[in-house]
Amino acid sequence: MAEPDKQGHARLVIFESNAFGHDGPYGGQISMARLDGKRATSLQTIVGGLNDPSSGVLFGNRVYYIESKYGLLFKSKDDAQIPRDVPFSVQSVGLPE
């Protein structure tokens, strides 16, 4: 959970890993829900096109997350898209206001 936004709504960050690959290898995303009591008032994608964002942490107005690329490492050797020496990356993105 992030700090409440300017309107006082709680914010929940959701890490969607695309575990079943329905959207291709880069179908994962991170979303933020604004909460008012027991219901979500909005759902917004913060960052998309990820290859399995596995977890993250909120710090200030940023979310730091790990993007796992292990699934890509086990694909065909002929695929030039495979990150051979980076099994994961740590990135950050600012939270929307």
N, C-alpha and C positions, 0 to 999 in steps of 0.2 A: 504494500500500500504506500502510495506517495502522500506528501503533504496535501491538504485540501487545496483546491484551486481558488481563484479570486472570489468565486460565488459561494465558497464554503462547502462544495461537494467533495466527497472523498474520491480518490482516484485509485484504480486497481490496474496494475500492469500484468498482461497475459502473454506468456511465451508459447507460441504455437509452432510445434516442431515439424509438421507435415510428415509424421511418422509413416504414413501409408503411401506417400509419394503420389497422391492423386494429381498434384499440380506440377509434376516434374521434380527434379532435384532441388530447385530453388523456390519451393512453394511455402517455405516457413515464413513466419512474420511475428512481429511484436505489436500488440494492440494495447490500448488504454481504454478502460471503461470509467465513465463518471457515474458515481453512485449517489443516490438521494434516498437515504433510509435503506430499505431492503430491495430497491430496484435500480437497475442501470438506466440512466437517462440518455446516454450516448455511448457509442463504441467507435473508436478511431484507430486506424492503422498508423503506428508510429514509424515503422520501417518494414518493408516487404522484400521479397526476393532473396530470402536467406536460406541457407542449407542447414537446417536444424539448429535454431537458436535454443540451446539446451538449458540455460539458466542465466540469471542476472541479479543485479543488486541496484537499488536506488540510492543515489547519493546527491543531495541537493536537488537540483532540477534536471538531473541527467540519469539515464539508465545505462549501466555498463553491463554488457552481455557477452557470453561465449557462444560463438558460432562454430559448431562441430562440423568437420568436413570428413569424418571417417567413412561415411557412405561413399563419397567420391573416391577415396583412396582404394577401394576394393573393386572399382570398375575395370574395364578393359585397359590393358597397357597401352593400346593405340590411341586412347582418348587424350588429346592435348589439353583438355580442360582440368585434368586432375592436378590438384596442388600437391606435388610430390613431397615437399619438405615442410608443409604446414598442415598438420592434422586438425588444427583449430586456430581461431583468431579471437582476440578480445577487442571489442569495439565499444563505442558509446554514442549516444544520441541524446539531444535535449528533449525534455518532455514538453508537449504543447501547453500553452497557457490555458 
